[in-house]
Amino acid sequence: LAPTSATRSKNNICPGISVNLSVVGGTLGTNAGWMWYTGGCGTSLVGTGSSISVTPSVTTTYYVRAEGDCNATSCASVTVN
């Protein structure tokens, strides 16, 4: 099932500061994993797993979805300012 949303550990950060992103809701299917992207859903992979740490230098929107053997879900997004 698709994630309900994605969250961030900090709302506004300065360049060079890391922030943790986490999946909220959703379930993984057969051999599935959480995939994180920037630039759009399925575009530029930046990490995998239920949570990742990122250090953006500009305002960036991250997209997460479950991808498995059979299909991929729709994405949830979170923006780090």
N, C-alpha and C positions, 0 to 999 in steps of 0.2 A: 504494500500500500504506500501511496505517496506520503511524504512528510507533511505534517500539519503546518509547520513553519520552521524557521531557523533563528537562533538567537546569538547575541554577541555578549562578551563579558564586560565590555566598556562601550559607552555610547559615542563619545568623541575622543579622538586620540591625536597626538602630535606625530609627525613623520618619524619613523624609526621605532615606534612603540608597538609591541605585539598585542594582539587581541585574540581571544579564543572564540571560535564559532562552534555551535552545537546544533544538531538535528533535534527537532521536537516532533514527537509522534511518528507515525508511519511504521511499517514493518518490512523486514527483508524477506524476499522469496528465495527460491532455490539458488544456491551459490551466488547470492547477491551481496553487494556492498554499497556503501554510501560514497558517492563521487561528488567532489566540489569543483566548481568552475568559476571563471570570471569571463566577462565579455558575452554572456548569454548561456542559456542552458545547453550543455553538451559542447561548448565551444573550446575553452582553454582549461584543461585539467590542472588544478593547483593542489589537490590533496585528496586523500581517501580516509574513511573512517567516520564514526559518529561525531567526532569533534576534531578540529584542526586549529593550529595556531598560525596566524598570518601577521605580516608587518607591512601594510600598505603605505605608500608614500603620498597617495592622493585618495580622495573619496572613491571607494570601490564597492560595487555590488557583487556579492558572492551568491552562487546558485548551487543547490544541493539536490540530488535525486538518488533513488535506489536503482542500481543496474544489476541485472542478473542474467541467467541463461535464457530466459524466455522473453524478457522485455525490459524496458526502463519506465519509471514512473514520471509524472510531471514534476517540475522543480518547485522548490520553495526558495525564497531569496531573502537576503539580509544585507543591508548597506552599512559600511563602516565609514564614518566621516572623519 
